[in-house]
Amino acid sequence: MLLGPPGSGKGTQTERLVAEFGFTKISTGDLLREAVRNGTELGVKAKSFMDAGKLVPDDLVIGLIKEKLKGLKGGVLLDGFPRSLEQAQALDQFFEVELAVDLEVDQEVLIKRLTERRSCRVCNAVFHLEFNRPKKEGVCDKCGGELYQRSDDTEKVVRERFNTYTERTAPLTEFYRKKGVLKSVDGMGPIDDVYGRIAAVIKAA
């Protein structure tokens, strides 16, 4: 699994890891949407919470993951789960995490990364005012749609997200450190350099 605060690059690195190592990515967001779409028993229960704008309870999310893991062969990469010590302890009852990679990025760098991010209203492509500038200011390179700043990418919200992550995830990293499976990786610098560090840790595990 990849751990790291918002904006640390987990999504980008996850896609590359799946492509190189052939992992099956298990994303709680994808699982929830799939279960709702298929109208499974767990999906119907989850939908009632999602429709009400509430967080889906841990037991439902864990049930979906348990269901998905049945019959899977090869490596699995958990995306967006666990997010708390309680979730990690529940997961530990039926799934052994062999490696937890913690991306370490300076808070001020993260704030700069996120507050300068721009998203396309039409195709959801993501650009960055410093690292991945659009060819024309305010216009998506891919579809010509309008670029905008997401409400959760403002500095105030980003700082709140970072603080929440730190509070909830510090016990989580300690949990995996005690189990001897936590590896910290420097998440600073170009995407390719960070990926190289993560891949080296995985190959050495």
C-alpha positions as CSV (number, residue, x, y, z in Angstrom):
1,M,0.0,0.0,0.0
2,L,1.0,3.6,-0.5
3,L,0.6,6.0,2.4
4,G,1.1,9.8,2.1
5,P,-0.7,13.1,2.7
6,P,-3.0,14.7,0.1
7,G,-1.0,15.9,-2.9
8,S,2.0,13.5,-2.3
9,G,1.5,11.8,-5.6
10,K,-0.1,8.5,-4.6
11,G,-2.5,8.4,-7.5
12,T,0.1,9.1,-10.1
13,Q,2.6,6.6,-8.6
14,T,-0.1,3.9,-8.1
15,E,-0.9,3.9,-11.9
16,R,2.8,3.4,-12.8
17,L,3.2,0.7,-10.2
18,V,0.2,-1.2,-11.5
19,A,1.6,-1.0,-15.1
20,E,5.1,-2.1,-14.2
21,F,4.5,-4.8,-11.5
22,G,1.1,-6.0,-12.6
23,F,-0.6,-5.4,-9.3
24,T,-4.3,-5.6,-9.0
25,K,-5.3,-2.2,-7.7
26,I,-8.1,-2.2,-5.1
27,S,-9.6,1.3,-4.7
28,T,-12.3,1.7,-2.1
29,G,-13.9,4.4,-4.3
30,D,-13.9,2.1,-7.4
31,L,-15.3,-0.7,-5.3
32,L,-18.1,1.4,-3.9
33,R,-19.1,2.7,-7.3
34,E,-19.0,-0.8,-8.8
35,A,-21.1,-2.4,-6.0
36,V,-23.7,0.4,-6.3
37,R,-23.8,0.0,-10.1
38,N,-24.2,-3.8,-9.8
39,G,-26.8,-3.5,-7.1
40,T,-25.1,-6.0,-4.8
41,E,-26.4,-6.3,-1.2
42,L,-23.4,-4.3,0.1
43,G,-23.8,-1.8,-2.8
44,V,-27.5,-1.1,-1.9
45,K,-26.5,-0.5,1.8
46,A,-23.6,1.7,0.7
47,K,-25.8,3.7,-1.7
48,S,-28.1,4.8,1.1
49,F,-25.2,6.5,2.9
50,M,-23.7,7.9,-0.2
51,D,-27.0,9.4,-1.3
52,A,-27.3,11.1,2.1
53,G,-23.8,12.6,1.8
54,K,-22.5,10.5,4.7
55,L,-19.3,8.4,5.0
56,V,-19.8,4.8,4.2
57,P,-19.2,2.8,7.5
58,D,-16.0,0.9,7.9
59,D,-17.7,-2.5,8.1
60,L,-19.3,-2.0,4.6
61,V,-16.1,-0.9,3.1
62,I,-14.2,-3.8,4.7
63,G,-16.9,-6.2,3.4
64,L,-16.4,-5.0,-0.1
65,I,-12.6,-5.4,0.1
66,K,-13.0,-8.9,1.6
67,E,-15.3,-9.8,-1.3
68,K,-12.9,-8.4,-3.9
69,L,-9.9,-10.3,-2.5
70,K,-11.6,-13.7,-2.8
71,G,-9.9,-15.6,-5.6
72,L,-7.4,-12.9,-6.5
73,K,-3.9,-14.1,-7.4
74,G,-0.7,-12.1,-7.6
75,G,0.2,-8.8,-5.9
76,V,-2.4,-6.4,-4.7
77,L,-2.0,-2.7,-4.3
78,L,-4.4,-1.0,-1.9
79,D,-5.5,2.5,-2.9
80,G,-7.1,4.9,-0.4
81,F,-7.4,2.2,2.3
82,P,-6.9,1.9,5.2
83,R,-7.2,5.6,6.3
84,S,-7.3,5.0,10.1
85,L,-5.9,2.7,12.7
86,E,-9.4,1.1,13.2
87,Q,-9.5,0.2,9.5
88,A,-6.0,-1.2,9.5
89,Q,-6.8,-3.4,12.5
90,A,-9.9,-4.7,10.8
91,L,-8.0,-5.4,7.6
92,D,-5.4,-7.2,9.6
93,Q,-8.0,-9.9,10.5
94,F,-8.1,-11.3,6.9
95,F,-5.3,-9.7,4.8
96,E,-1.6,-9.5,5.5
97,V,0.1,-6.3,4.3
98,E,3.6,-7.1,3.2
99,L,4.8,-3.6,2.5
100,A,3.5,-0.1,3.4
101,V,5.3,2.7,1.6
102,D,5.0,6.1,3.3
103,L,5.7,9.0,1.0
104,E,7.2,11.8,3.0
105,V,6.7,15.4,1.6
106,D,7.2,18.7,3.3
107,Q,3.9,20.4,4.2
108,E,4.7,23.7,2.4
109,V,5.6,21.8,-0.8
110,L,2.3,20.0,-0.7
111,I,0.4,23.3,-0.2
112,K,2.2,24.7,-3.2
113,R,1.5,21.6,-5.3
114,L,-2.2,21.6,-4.5
115,T,-3.0,25.3,-4.5
116,E,-1.4,25.6,-8.0
117,R,-3.4,22.6,-9.4
118,R,-6.1,23.3,-12.0
119,S,-8.7,20.9,-13.2
120,C,-10.8,20.8,-16.5
121,R,-14.5,21.2,-16.0
122,V,-15.2,19.0,-19.0
123,C,-12.8,16.1,-19.1
124,N,-11.3,16.3,-15.5
125,A,-7.7,16.5,-16.8
126,V,-5.3,18.0,-14.2
127,F,-2.7,20.6,-14.8
128,H,-0.3,22.5,-12.6
129,L,0.8,26.2,-12.9
130,E,4.4,25.2,-12.3
131,F,5.0,21.6,-13.2
132,N,2.5,20.9,-15.9
133,R,1.3,24.2,-17.4
134,P,-1.5,24.3,-20.0
135,K,-0.4,25.6,-23.4
136,K,-3.0,28.4,-23.1
137,E,-3.8,29.9,-19.7
138,G,-7.1,28.7,-18.3
139,V,-7.8,26.3,-21.2
140,C,-7.4,22.5,-21.2
141,D,-4.9,21.1,-23.7
142,K,-6.9,17.9,-24.2
143,C,-10.5,19.2,-24.9
144,G,-10.4,23.0,-24.8
145,G,-12.5,23.1,-21.6
146,E,-12.2,25.7,-18.9
147,L,-9.7,25.1,-16.2
148,Y,-10.6,25.9,-12.6
149,Q,-9.3,25.6,-9.0
150,R,-11.2,22.9,-7.0
151,S,-12.7,24.2,-3.8
152,D,-10.7,21.7,-1.8
153,D,-7.4,23.0,-3.4
154,T,-7.5,26.4,-1.7
155,E,-4.8,27.0,0.9
156,K,-7.2,27.0,3.9
157,V,-8.8,23.7,3.0
158,V,-5.5,22.1,2.0
159,R,-4.0,22.9,5.5
160,E,-7.1,21.4,7.1
161,R,-6.8,18.3,5.0
162,F,-3.2,18.0,5.9
163,N,-3.9,18.3,9.6
164,T,-6.7,15.8,9.4
165,Y,-4.4,13.4,7.6
166,T,-1.6,13.8,10.2
167,E,-4.0,13.2,13.1
168,R,-5.6,10.1,11.6
169,T,-2.6,8.6,9.9
170,A,0.2,9.0,12.4
171,P,-1.2,6.0,14.4
172,L,-1.5,4.1,11.1
173,T,2.2,4.5,10.2
174,E,3.2,3.5,13.7
175,F,1.0,0.4,13.4
176,Y,2.8,-0.8,10.3
177,R,6.2,0.3,11.7
178,K,5.7,-2.0,14.6
179,K,4.8,-4.8,12.3
180,G,8.1,-4.3,10.5
181,V,6.6,-3.6,7.1
182,L,6.7,0.2,6.9
183,K,9.3,1.8,4.5
184,S,9.6,5.6,4.3
185,V,10.4,7.1,0.9
186,D,11.3,10.7,0.1
187,G,8.4,12.0,-2.0
188,M,10.1,15.2,-3.0
189,G,11.4,16.0,-6.4
190,P,10.4,15.0,-10.0
191,I,7.8,12.2,-10.4
192,D,10.3,9.9,-12.1
193,D,12.8,10.2,-9.2
194,V,10.1,9.4,-6.6
195,Y,8.9,6.5,-8.7
196,G,12.4,5.1,-8.9
197,R,12.7,5.2,-5.1
198,I,9.4,3.4,-4.6
199,A,10.2,0.7,-7.2
200,A,13.6,0.1,-5.6
201,V,11.9,-0.5,-2.2
202,I,9.4,-2.9,-3.7
203,K,12.0,-4.9,-5.5
204,A,14.1,-5.1,-2.3
205,A,11.2,-6.3,-0.2
